[in-house]
Every structure is written in C-alpha cells, then in structure tokens.
C-alpha cells in the first residue's frame, strides 16, 4: 500500500445531501473556492448489476484546517446540482489511522452468512444499516445491541445476517474498504460464534476511547452472550434463558 501524507485534524469536511449525479470533479470544483483541495471523494456502493452508485454523501479534504473552516462558513447550504448541501467537519480519523484500521481488517475465512459491523455512529439506526446492506441481497436479521442504561442508543456495533453466504460475501467485499456513515468508517468482520458480547463491548469502548463500563448483572450478560452467539436455540430454550435471567435479577 502506498505511503500517504499525514493529514492534520480538522482538514476534512463531510458533505451530505449530494445529488446522486454529482461527480467528484464537480464537488472539487465547488469546494476549491475556499482553498486547495487535497482530496475529494463521493462515497459509492454497488447495485445488483455491479454498477457503482453514489450514496449521496462525500468527503473533501483541505491542506489546512483554516481552509476547511472557511468552506464550512461559505459553502454551508450551497446548491450543487440542485441540492442544498450540508457541510460539517468530519470525525473521520487521519490517513495513518485509516491505514492501520485496514491492516487490522484482514478478513478471516468466511464460515457464515453473518457480518459483524463495528464503528457504527450512534446517530445511525438499524433502518439505515438495513438499507445499506439490503442492496446486496435479502437479509435475515439486522441487530444493533442496545446499551443497558435505558438511553435507547446502541453500542456502536451490530450484526447483519444474510439469507445466503454468497450475498453476504458480495456485501462484505463491496463495503469493507471505504464505507462511511455520518463521517465514520464502518469496520466489517465475519461474525464468529465464539466472539462474546463482552469482547465486542471492550473493542467498541476502546475504539471510542471510553473505558468499558461495569454491567448491572453478570448473569444477564451471560444470557445475552448466549442469545447472540447461538442462532439455533429453540424458542423453548430462549424462554428458559429469559426466565433464568429474571430469577437471577
């Protein structure tokens, strides 16, 4: 992989509400008014025919943070190809951090139709994840485990299970390299039945620079792990587990 020049924090803008026909050349031309554009990209995904289609958002990186701030002031709400774009400073990590993430994401051999998706922004919901992945085939389930604090927000990771391994493989290879939601790059792995929720929580907490929080009930955590990792549990077994949880609490 070619070496990339390190980026300064605050140089990258997240551009939302793009016209699906807007090209990277047009985007670069518009945002060059505020300063020298170092790189410009429109996020894309493949349709069932294999053609790349715009996802309606993109990124513009400047050489200096001041240029990004200038663009933020001058081009917020600017009309590009008939669409009023939304602009904000991207939370996307600098280039070296992305390179490191790619190296960590060496896919293990596929043994399932289920994909583990990490680094999901907290603004995103299961509907958006479903829309993104359903392009590649019929989905069995989409699950975003919730926090136990009663806030209703998810933990920053989820599971996407396809009906067939072929569809799952196609989605994985299309989306694993550079797919962003709300400025965050999604990290895909093949779900491993032996990976516990505790492990995923630690990984997610570390990724968001938050220390793992102690849970209210060890018994409840163990039950949740079994529910997530065992797809073949019968309905009767599931009910028994839930009953055991209530007794333990």
C-alpha positions as CSV (number, residue, x, y, z in Angstrom):
1,X,0.0,0.0,0.0
2,X,1.4,3.4,-1.0
3,X,2.5,5.7,1.8
4,X,0.1,8.6,2.4
5,X,0.9,12.1,3.6
6,X,-0.3,12.6,7.2
7,X,-3.4,14.7,7.5
8,X,-3.9,17.4,10.1
9,X,-7.1,17.2,12.3
10,X,-10.0,19.3,11.2
11,X,-9.0,19.4,7.5
12,X,-11.7,17.1,6.2
13,X,-15.3,18.0,5.6
14,X,-18.3,15.6,5.5
15,X,-20.6,16.7,2.7
16,X,-24.2,15.4,2.9
17,X,-27.4,15.6,0.7
18,X,-25.5,15.4,-2.5
19,X,-27.3,14.9,-5.8
20,X,-26.8,11.3,-6.8
21,X,-25.5,12.6,-10.2
22,X,-22.9,14.9,-8.6
23,X,-19.4,13.8,-9.6
24,X,-16.1,14.1,-7.6
25,X,-14.9,16.6,-10.3
26,X,-17.9,18.9,-9.6
27,X,-17.5,18.6,-5.9
28,X,-13.8,19.5,-6.1
29,X,-14.6,22.5,-8.4
30,X,-17.1,23.9,-5.9
31,X,-15.0,23.4,-2.8
32,X,-11.8,24.7,-4.4
33,X,-13.3,28.2,-4.0
34,X,-12.4,28.0,-0.3
35,X,-8.8,26.7,-0.7
36,X,-6.6,24.0,-2.2
37,X,-8.4,20.6,-2.1
38,X,-6.1,17.8,-1.2
39,X,-8.5,15.0,-2.0
40,X,-12.2,14.7,-2.8
41,X,-14.4,11.6,-2.9
42,X,-18.1,10.7,-3.3
43,X,-19.0,7.5,-1.3
44,X,-20.4,4.8,-3.6
45,X,-21.9,1.3,-3.4
46,X,-22.6,-1.4,-5.9
47,X,-26.1,-2.2,-7.1
48,X,-27.2,-5.7,-8.0
49,X,-25.9,-5.2,-11.5
50,X,-22.4,-4.4,-10.1
51,X,-22.5,-0.7,-11.1
52,X,-21.2,1.9,-8.7
53,X,-23.8,4.3,-7.5
54,X,-23.4,7.5,-5.3
55,X,-24.7,7.2,-1.7
56,X,-25.5,10.9,-1.5
57,X,-22.5,12.0,0.6
58,X,-18.8,12.5,0.3
59,X,-15.6,14.0,1.8
60,X,-13.4,16.9,0.9
61,X,-10.0,17.3,2.4
62,X,-8.0,20.5,2.5
63,X,-4.4,21.0,3.3
64,X,-5.1,23.4,6.2
65,X,-7.8,23.4,8.9
66,X,-8.4,27.1,8.2
67,X,-9.4,26.3,4.7
68,X,-11.9,23.7,5.9
69,X,-13.4,26.3,8.4
70,X,-13.7,28.8,5.5
71,X,-15.5,26.3,3.4
72,X,-17.8,25.5,6.3
73,X,-18.8,29.1,6.6
74,X,-19.1,29.9,2.9
75,X,-20.5,26.7,1.4
76,X,-23.0,25.6,4.1
77,X,-26.3,25.3,2.2
78,X,-24.7,25.9,-1.2
79,X,-26.7,24.5,-4.0
80,X,-24.8,21.9,-6.1
81,X,-26.7,20.2,-9.0
82,X,-30.0,21.4,-7.5
83,X,-29.3,20.1,-4.0
84,X,-28.6,22.2,-1.0
85,X,-25.6,20.5,0.6
86,X,-25.0,20.1,4.3
87,X,-21.4,20.6,5.5
88,X,-19.6,19.8,8.7
89,X,-16.2,18.9,10.0
90,X,-15.7,15.2,9.5
91,X,-14.9,13.0,12.5
92,X,-13.1,10.7,10.2
93,X,-9.6,9.8,11.5
94,X,-6.4,10.9,9.8
95,X,-5.0,8.8,6.9
96,X,-2.5,6.8,9.0
97,X,-5.2,5.8,11.4
98,X,-7.3,4.6,8.4
99,X,-4.4,2.6,7.0
100,X,-3.9,1.0,10.4
101,X,-7.6,0.1,10.5
102,X,-7.3,-1.5,7.1
103,X,-4.4,-3.7,8.2
104,X,-6.3,-4.9,11.2
105,X,-9.2,-5.8,9.0
106,X,-7.6,-8.8,7.3
107,X,-10.8,-10.9,6.8
108,X,-10.8,-14.4,8.3
109,X,-12.2,-17.2,6.2
110,X,-15.9,-16.9,5.7
111,X,-17.8,-19.6,7.6
112,X,-21.2,-17.8,8.0
113,X,-23.7,-15.5,6.3
114,X,-23.5,-13.1,9.3
115,X,-21.3,-9.9,9.2
116,X,-20.2,-8.1,12.3
117,X,-20.2,-4.3,11.7
118,X,-18.2,-2.1,14.1
119,X,-17.7,1.6,14.4
120,X,-21.3,2.3,13.7
121,X,-22.0,6.0,14.5
122,X,-24.6,6.5,17.3
123,X,-26.7,8.7,15.1
124,X,-27.3,5.7,12.7
125,X,-30.2,3.3,13.3
126,X,-31.0,-0.2,12.2
127,X,-33.1,1.1,9.3
128,X,-30.1,2.8,7.8
129,X,-27.9,-0.2,8.2
130,X,-30.6,-2.4,6.6
131,X,-30.9,-0.1,3.7
132,X,-27.1,-0.1,3.1
133,X,-26.8,-3.9,3.2
134,X,-30.0,-4.9,1.6
135,X,-28.7,-3.7,-1.8
136,X,-26.6,-6.9,-2.0
137,X,-29.3,-9.4,-1.1
138,X,-32.1,-10.5,1.1
139,X,-31.5,-10.0,4.8
140,X,-32.4,-12.4,7.6
141,X,-31.8,-10.1,10.5
142,X,-30.2,-6.8,11.4
143,X,-29.4,-6.3,15.1
144,X,-27.8,-3.4,16.9
145,X,-27.4,-4.4,20.6
146,X,-28.6,-1.7,22.9
147,X,-27.0,-0.1,25.9
148,X,-28.3,-1.2,29.3
149,X,-28.5,2.3,30.7
150,X,-32.0,2.9,29.4
151,X,-30.9,5.5,26.9
152,X,-32.2,3.5,23.9
153,X,-28.9,4.0,22.0
154,X,-26.9,1.1,20.5
155,X,-23.4,0.1,21.5
156,X,-21.7,1.1,18.2
157,X,-21.7,-2.3,16.6
158,X,-24.2,-4.7,15.1
159,X,-24.9,-7.9,13.2
160,X,-26.1,-8.2,9.6
161,X,-27.3,-11.7,8.7
162,X,-28.0,-12.6,5.0
163,X,-30.1,-15.4,3.8
164,X,-27.2,-16.7,1.7
165,X,-23.4,-16.8,2.1
166,X,-23.0,-15.6,-1.5
167,X,-24.9,-12.4,-0.8
168,X,-23.0,-11.8,2.4
169,X,-19.7,-12.3,0.6
170,X,-20.6,-9.8,-2.1
171,X,-21.7,-7.2,0.5
172,X,-18.6,-7.7,2.6
173,X,-16.2,-7.2,-0.3
174,X,-18.1,-4.2,-1.6
175,X,-18.4,-2.4,1.7
176,X,-15.3,-3.4,3.8
177,X,-12.8,-1.0,2.3
178,X,-14.2,2.5,2.5
179,X,-17.9,2.8,3.5
180,X,-18.7,5.8,5.8
181,X,-21.8,6.7,7.8
182,X,-22.0,10.2,9.4
183,X,-18.3,10.6,8.9
184,X,-17.3,7.3,10.5
185,X,-15.8,4.4,8.5
186,X,-17.6,1.1,9.1
187,X,-15.3,-1.8,10.0
188,X,-16.6,-5.2,8.8
189,X,-15.6,-8.6,10.1
190,X,-17.1,-12.1,9.6
191,X,-19.1,-12.8,12.8
192,X,-17.5,-15.6,14.9
193,X,-19.9,-17.6,17.0
194,X,-17.2,-17.7,19.7
195,X,-16.9,-13.9,19.9
196,X,-18.7,-12.9,23.1
197,X,-20.6,-9.7,23.7
198,X,-18.1,-8.8,26.4
199,X,-15.3,-8.9,23.9
200,X,-17.2,-6.7,21.4
201,X,-18.1,-4.3,24.1
202,X,-14.4,-3.9,25.1
203,X,-13.4,-3.4,21.5
204,X,-16.1,-0.8,20.9
205,X,-15.4,1.0,24.1
206,X,-11.7,1.1,23.2
207,X,-12.4,2.4,19.7
208,X,-14.4,5.3,21.1
209,X,-11.8,6.0,23.7
210,X,-14.2,5.1,26.5
211,X,-13.3,2.7,29.4
212,X,-15.5,-0.4,29.5
213,X,-18.4,0.1,31.9
214,X,-19.3,-2.4,34.6
215,X,-22.7,-4.0,33.9
216,X,-25.5,-4.3,36.4
217,X,-25.8,-8.1,36.2
218,X,-23.2,-10.7,35.4
219,X,-26.0,-13.3,35.0
220,X,-27.8,-11.1,32.5
221,X,-24.6,-10.5,30.5
222,X,-24.0,-14.3,30.2
223,X,-27.6,-14.8,29.0
224,X,-27.1,-12.0,26.4
225,X,-24.0,-13.7,25.1
226,X,-25.7,-17.0,24.7
227,X,-28.6,-15.3,22.9
228,X,-26.2,-13.5,20.5
229,X,-23.9,-16.4,19.8
230,X,-26.5,-19.2,19.5
231,X,-28.6,-18.9,16.4
232,X,-30.0,-22.4,16.6
233,X,-31.6,-22.1,20.1
234,X,-35.2,-23.2,20.1
235,X,-37.9,-20.9,21.2
236,X,-38.4,-23.1,24.3
237,X,-34.7,-22.7,25.2
238,X,-34.9,-18.9,24.7
239,X,-37.8,-18.7,27.1
240,X,-35.9,-20.7,29.7
241,X,-33.0,-18.4,29.5
242,X,-35.2,-15.3,30.0
243,X,-36.8,-16.9,33.0
244,X,-33.4,-17.7,34.4
245,X,-32.4,-14.0,33.9
246,X,-35.5,-12.8,35.9
247,X,-34.7,-15.2,38.7
248,X,-31.1,-14.1,38.8
249,X,-32.0,-10.4,39.0
